[in-house]
Structure formats: C-alpha cells, structure tokens
Amino acid sequence: MIVLGIETSCDETGIAIYDTTQGLLGHALYSQIEMHSEYGGVVPELASRDHIRRVIPLIQRSLSAASLNLQNLNAIAYTQGPGLAGALLVGASIGSALSFALNIPKIGIHHLEGHLLSPLLSTPSPTFPFVALLVSGGHTQLMEVCGVGRYNLLGETVDDAAGEAFDKTAKLLELGYPGGPALSKLAQQGQPGRFKLPRPMLHSGDLNFSFSGLKTAALTLVRKHEITPQTRADIALAFQEAAVDVLAKKSLSALAQTGFKQLVVAGGVGANQQLREELTMQAKLIGATVFYPELEFCTDNGAMIAFAGAMRLKEINDKKLLITNSFTVKARWDLGLLEPPNSS
C-alpha cells in the first residue's frame, strides 16, 4: 500500500510517500521560518496562504523522487489536528480532493501520533509497548504506548511546553526566531556552574512538568546581570541544563512506573543534543534503550503522517468507508482521546 502524507498543521509544509513494503519512497519539506522571523512568531493567516502555494509543487516533487504518479497512490493521509485551523484546512481539503478524484481512501491523522510513531521509521526501531516523551513547542507529555491508537497519558506540562519555554527564554536573550535551536547552539559556549536555575516539579511525586517558573528564573538572571556575550551563553547553558534535567528524570521515572525498557523521544526538542546524550546515558544505567527519530524527522514533516496513516489503514477492514468528499479539522485534539483504528 502506497500512502501520500500531507502535513500542514503550522509553519512547515511536509509531503511524503510511504510504501508498506518498501518504506519511505520520497519526501519534501518547506519551512516558513524565514517568513515568520520578521514577526517574531508564526502569523496564522500567512502560514495558511503559504501552505496553499507549496502543497501541490511539493506533492509533484515527492512523486517524481519516488518515480510515481498520482495513479500509483493507494491512500491519502493528512494532518487533521491539532494545529492552526486555517493551515489544517489546506492539507485536509487537498487530501480530500485527491481522495475523491482518485477514488482511494483518506484518513485524518493526529499530529502528535505522527510524532509519537516517527521513531519507527528509523533503524533500529522500538517495538510496542514503550514510553514516549513528546516534547515540542506546543506539547510536553509522557505517554504509555501499547500499540497504534492505544495511548495512556502518564504526565504532561501544567503550563508552558518545553519548546515554548526554550523559545521564550531565547527571546529574553535576544536570539531571534525560532529561538530554541539558537539557544541550544549558544549554550555550547556557556561556562558550566556559573548559574544554577531551579528544576520545577522535579520532586512533585508525579510525572507532570512545569516550565513557566524556569523561564521566569531566567528572566530574573537577565535583569540582575549585565548581559555580555559570555553571560548570555552562561544563562542559555543554565536554562538548558535545568530543562534537560527535568525531562530526563521524569522520563526515567515513567520507565520505572511502567516497567518498560524502551523510551521513544519525539518532537522538535527531541533534536536537542544535550537531551539526547543525557537520556541515553541515564537509560543505559538502568538497562533501558532510547529511540529517536532521524534529526530531519524531529520537526513537523510529511513522513510521520504518511507512516501513521499506513499503520492505521493496515488495521481498518472496510476502507471504502474512507472514500468521501467530506472532511473536518480539529484545532484542539487531546491525544489521550484518540481511539485505536478499528474501535468504531
């Protein structure tokens, strides 16, 4: 089964083609970072309009890379939510139009399920069950994963997501947009031990997170000190160390609570090198293994949507029910409420 994946949830247009027998055949991605950087953040209307411009050319590019045409497709998968409503509508409408025109099934995919399953595209890959740390600009969650659509929320952030806190702290340090990767790069020049920031909820006794206070503590440092280039790097390092420490310890606690020996890390912050090193080291000490998506699949991309679509479609018996000209999007959508493929 050959599945076309369409991702348009926010500020990246991602297209991919996944074959259940041959794997990923081709993918293309266009990032809107340069456009949104002028405004210091994502402008929803501009994001939606840019997706309209990019989707069709990227589909054509991906088909060409795979030496295929539209008639070779067996199904369409698109991001149904969560995300920016206007941006989601672009992918959903184009995916639905292609499905109806080609008379092939379509399936709406939860954006976070795409991230959660993305490490399965890599080699080696995890097997069910495992614990997943979903860590991005909009979400920080620990999930128990027992199969496709079989997810149990273990803990989540009570305020800012980790990626959001990275971006906001980077803005305090005048690092521009997007701030998270810039802060991580600057932290490499920081002097260890100069500043120590709090580890919010580290000893809360549960698996929830909080990053708002950490961001505020970084703001206090910025206000108390003359911000030289070295001080800026030292604050960046202190912030990153605190965030990584909390993420790593909570993730290891989730493994202990479930008894699982596999941890999957997905989402944009999953590309952070210090987080990867810390998690890998700590997991090794307890005989566990950590799995990461390839760096190119940490941020939003079409490959994870095509793959998640293929995994769900494999378990749906009557695919004819998925050939319709109607569609909906869900700007807000709780991953914990997502059902297994054949539950209805």
Secondary structure, 3 states (H helix, E strand, C coil): CEEEEEECCCCEEEEEEEECCCEEEEEEEEECHHHHHCCCCCCHHHHHHHHHHHHHHHHHHHHHHCCCCHHHCCEEEEEEECCCHHHHHHHHHHHHHHHHHHCCCEEEEEHHHHHHHHHHHCCCCCCCCEEEEEECCCCEEEEEEEECCEEEEEEEECCCCHHHHHHHHHHHCCCCCCHHHHHHHHHCCCCCCCCCCCCCCCCCCCCCECCHHHHHHHHHHHHHCCCCHHHHHHHHHHHHHHHHHHHHHHHHHHHHHHCCCEEEEECHHHHCHHHHHHHHHHHHHCCCEEECCCHHHCCCCHHHHHHHHHHHHHCCCCHHHHCCCCCCCCCCCCHHHCCCCCCC
